[in-house]
Amino acid sequence: MIEKRRVTGLKDAAGLAGWIALCFAAAAAGGAATAAAPSFYGELSRPSWAPPAWIFGPVWTVLYLMMGLSAWTAWRERGFREAPAAFGLFFLQLGANALWSWIFFFWRRGALAFTEILLLLVLLAATMEQFRRIRPAAALLLVPYLAWTTFAAVLAYSVWRLNPALLG
């Protein structure tokens, strides 16, 4: 049985701030590719159930906050040294998350973006399983992210198929 780490006071607060900052840094890295996203998204043929462009910012803000809380919850319980696979997967899925925006919005590669978001879903599910083993609450905090990313995968596929000339 692995003994629970004791993280308190300033280290705890710094850890929370660090995890949230890391997640928002990934958001900024992906966001750098989306400068023209609102106009590009407006040009695309979209299914009738596609959300308006303005909804993505608020949803992703909440999701990145929850990702940071999730990672912090697992980190408080075990730390990097005791759970390298869990945190390695977390970093991989965070990188894949940021990369998706570049593939879809900047490079405009629909098939590659769809393939990459499927990889993101696999990495996210694996991260959730690892976090569940550490602390179930850490995995539960990622459930909305999994749900939204699944929805985003279906939307990305639909938009790609409706716009083969724009998303080659």
N, C-alpha and C positions, 0 to 999 in steps of 0.2 A: 504494500500500500504506500502510495506517495503521500508524503506529509504536505499539508497546505503551507504555502509560503506566507510569511507575515509581511505585508506591505502597509505602511501607515503614514499618516501625516503628509509632509511635503512630498515625499517620494510618490505617494498615492496620487496626489493632485497633479504632480508633474507628469506622472505616467498617463493619467487621463488626458491631460492637455496634449501630450506627445502623440498619443494614439489618434486623437481627433485631428490634430494638425497633420499627421501623416495621411489620413484619409482625405482631408481637404486639399492636401498637396497633390494627391492623385487626381482629385476632381479638377484642380487647376491645370494639371498636365493634359488631361483629356479635354478640358474646356478650351485650351489654347487652339484646338483643332476646330472648334465650333463657332468661330467668330462670324462666319457667314451662314451658320446653321438655320436661323429663323427664315431668311429669304430662300435658302435652298429647300428647306422643308416645305415652304409655301409653294414652291414650283412643282413639287412632286405630286403625282397622283397618289392618293391615300385611300385606304378602305374607309367606309362610312363610320366605323367604330374607332378610328384613330383619334387620339386626344388632340386638343389644340396645342400649339407650340409652347404657349406660356406655362403649361402645367409641368413640363419637364424640370425646370429649375427648382421649384419648390419641392417636388417629389424627391429629386436627387439630393437636395440639401438635407432633408430628413433622413434619407437612406445613408448618406455618408456619415452623418452624426451617429446613427445606429450602428454602422460598421465600426466606428471608433469605440463606441461603448462596448460592443461585443468583444473586440480584441482586448480592450482594457480589462474586461471581466475575466477573460481567460488568462491574461498576463498576471493579474493579481493572484490568481489561483496557483499557477505553475511557473510562469516566467519562460524566457527563451530557452534556457539550458535544459529545462525539464520537459519541454514540448517543442523540440525543433521542427518536427513534421507539421504540427498544427500551424505554427507561425510561418513556416516556409510556404505552406499552401495559402495562408492568408495574404502574404506578400505577392505570390504569383497571381491570385485572383484579382488583387488590387491593380497590378500591372496590366492584366488582361482587360480589366474594366476601362482603364485610361486609354489603352491602345484601340479599343473598339471605336471610339469617337474619331480617331485619326483615320481608321480604315473606311468608315462609312461617310463621314462628313468632309474630310479633307481630301483623301484619295478617291473617294466615291466608288468603292469596290463592293458592290452588293453581295456577291457570292462569298467573297473572302470575309466580309463583315458577318454574314450569317454563320459561316463556319466558325469564326472566332468567338461569336457569342455562345455557340454550343459548347466550345471549349471552356468559356467562362462559367457556364452552368455546371459543367463537370467539376471544375476547380472549386466553385462555390459549394456544391454539395459535399465534396470531400472535406473542405474546410469546416463546414457545419458538423460533419460527423466527428472530426477531430475535436472541435470545440465542445460538442455534446459530451464526449468522454471526459473532458476536463471539468466543464460546468455546463449543465443543460441550458441555463439562462443565456449563456454566450451564444449558443446555437439558435435559441428562440429569437434573439435580437436580429438574426439574419433572415428570418422567415419573410418579412416584407420585401427585402432585397431580392430573395429568390423568386418571390411571386412577381415582382415588377420586372425582373430580368427575363423571366419566362414570357411575360406579356411582351416585353421589348423584342424578344427573339421572334415571336409570331408576327409582330408589327414589322420588324426589319425584313423578314421573309416576304411578307405581303407587299411592302413598298418596293423591294427589289424586283419582285416579279411584275409589278405594275409599271415599273420604270426601267426597262432594260437598257434604253439608250442613255439615260442619265447615270445609271449605276452599273456600268459595264463590268 
